Amino acid sequence: MDYVSALVPPVVMAAFFIGLVVTIVKSQGGPNKAKEDEAVDSVLGRAESVQQAPRTGGV
């Protein structure tokens, strides 16, 4: 019975990992893609519009 208790944690972790990958793959594209693209575009637009003023004078 030691081999069963040794195999249970890796099997459970593998099942969880497979479920995670399936969930990630299913959430790509589809109706969510437009919302995700819009969110990324807005963040990139804000990042590009914010520019640091050059430092004058100095050390």
Backbone as numpy.savetxt, mean C-alpha at the origin, in Angstrom:
# Nx Ny Nz CAx CAy CAz Cx Cy Cz
2.17 -36.28 17.57 1.36 -35.08 17.57 2.21 -33.82 17.57
3.49 -33.93 17.84 4.35 -32.75 17.82 4.43 -32.15 16.42
4.40 -33.01 15.41 4.49 -32.48 14.05 3.25 -31.65 13.69
2.11 -31.99 14.25 0.89 -31.21 13.97 1.02 -29.82 14.59
1.46 -29.76 15.84 1.60 -28.46 16.50 2.72 -27.64 15.86
3.69 -28.30 15.23 4.76 -27.58 14.55 4.30 -27.03 13.21
3.34 -27.69 12.57 2.88 -27.27 11.25 1.73 -26.28 11.28
1.01 -26.19 12.37 -0.18 -25.32 12.41 0.17 -23.83 12.22
1.14 -23.26 12.94 1.42 -21.83 12.73 1.82 -21.47 11.29
2.72 -22.22 10.63 3.04 -21.86 9.25 1.85 -21.99 8.30
1.00 -22.98 8.52 -0.17 -23.16 7.66 -1.14 -22.00 7.85
-1.33 -21.58 9.08 -2.23 -20.46 9.36 -1.67 -19.18 8.75
-0.38 -18.95 8.90 0.23 -17.75 8.33 0.17 -17.78 6.80
0.37 -18.94 6.20 0.28 -19.05 4.75 -1.13 -18.75 4.27
-2.13 -19.25 4.97 -3.52 -18.99 4.59 -3.84 -17.50 4.71
-3.36 -16.87 5.77 -3.57 -15.43 5.94 -2.90 -14.65 4.81
-1.67 -15.03 4.47 -0.94 -14.33 3.41 -1.64 -14.49 2.06
-2.12 -15.69 1.77 -2.85 -15.91 0.52 -4.11 -15.06 0.48
-4.82 -14.99 1.60 -6.01 -14.15 1.67 -5.68 -12.68 1.47
-4.57 -12.23 2.03 -4.14 -10.84 1.87 -3.83 -10.54 0.41
-3.10 -11.42 -0.24 -2.75 -11.21 -1.65 -4.00 -11.21 -2.51
-4.93 -12.11 -2.26 -6.17 -12.15 -3.04 -6.96 -10.86 -2.85
-7.02 -10.37 -1.62 -7.73 -9.12 -1.36 -7.09 -7.94 -2.08
-5.77 -7.88 -2.06 -5.06 -6.79 -2.75 -5.31 -6.85 -4.25
-5.23 -8.04 -4.82 -5.44 -8.19 -6.26 -6.86 -7.82 -6.64
-7.84 -8.24 -5.85 -9.24 -7.92 -6.16 -9.54 -6.44 -6.04
-8.82 -5.73 -5.18 -9.11 -4.31 -4.98 -8.46 -3.43 -6.04
-7.61 -4.00 -6.88 -6.97 -3.22 -7.94 -7.93 -3.06 -9.11
-7.94 -1.88 -9.69 -8.79 -1.65 -10.85 -10.25 -1.52 -10.47
-11.10 -1.66 -11.45 -12.54 -1.58 -11.21 -12.99 -0.18 -10.83
-14.09 -0.08 -10.11 -14.62 1.24 -9.77 -13.72 2.01 -8.80
-12.90 1.29 -8.04 -12.01 1.98 -7.10 -10.83 2.65 -7.80
-10.50 2.20 -9.00 -9.32 2.71 -9.68 -9.43 4.20 -9.94
-10.58 4.67 -10.36 -10.75 6.09 -10.66 -10.57 6.92 -9.39
-11.12 6.46 -8.27 -10.97 7.20 -7.01 -9.51 7.22 -6.56
-8.84 6.08 -6.69 -7.44 6.01 -6.28 -6.58 6.91 -7.16
-6.82 6.87 -8.48 -6.05 7.72 -9.39 -6.28 9.19 -9.10
-7.52 9.55 -8.80 -7.83 10.94 -8.50 -7.13 11.39 -7.22
-7.10 10.54 -6.22 -6.44 10.88 -4.96 -4.94 11.05 -5.18
-4.34 10.16 -5.94 -2.90 10.26 -6.21 -2.60 11.52 -7.01
-3.41 11.81 -8.01 -3.19 13.00 -8.82 -3.29 14.27 -7.98
-4.25 14.32 -7.05 -4.38 15.53 -6.23 -3.19 15.69 -5.29
-2.71 14.58 -4.74 -1.54 14.67 -3.86 -0.30 15.10 -4.64
-0.12 14.53 -5.83 1.03 14.92 -6.65 0.92 16.38 -7.08
-0.28 16.83 -7.40 -0.47 18.22 -7.78 -0.12 19.17 -6.65
-0.55 18.81 -5.43 -0.21 19.66 -4.28 1.29 19.65 -4.03
1.92 18.50 -4.18 3.36 18.41 -3.93 4.14 19.23 -4.95
3.68 19.23 -6.19 4.38 20.00 -7.22 4.16 21.50 -7.05
3.01 21.90 -6.55 2.72 23.32 -6.42 3.44 23.95 -5.23
3.81 23.13 -4.26 4.51 23.66 -3.10 6.00 23.60 -3.38
6.59 24.76 -3.46 8.02 24.82 -3.72 8.64 25.70 -2.65
9.80 25.28 -2.18 10.47 26.09 -1.18 11.12 27.29 -1.85
11.04 28.41 -1.18 11.72 29.60 -1.66 13.21 29.42 -1.45
14.01 29.85 -2.42 15.46 29.69 -2.24 15.95 30.53 -1.07
16.90 30.00 -0.36 17.45 30.72 0.79 18.44 31.77 0.30
18.32 32.94 0.87 19.24 34.01 0.49 20.13 34.35 1.65
21.29 34.83 1.34 22.21 35.17 2.40 22.72 33.92 3.05
23.60 34.07 3.95 23.74 32.83 4.58 25.04 32.40 5.16
24.86 31.29 5.62 25.91 30.66 6.40 26.62 29.67 5.54
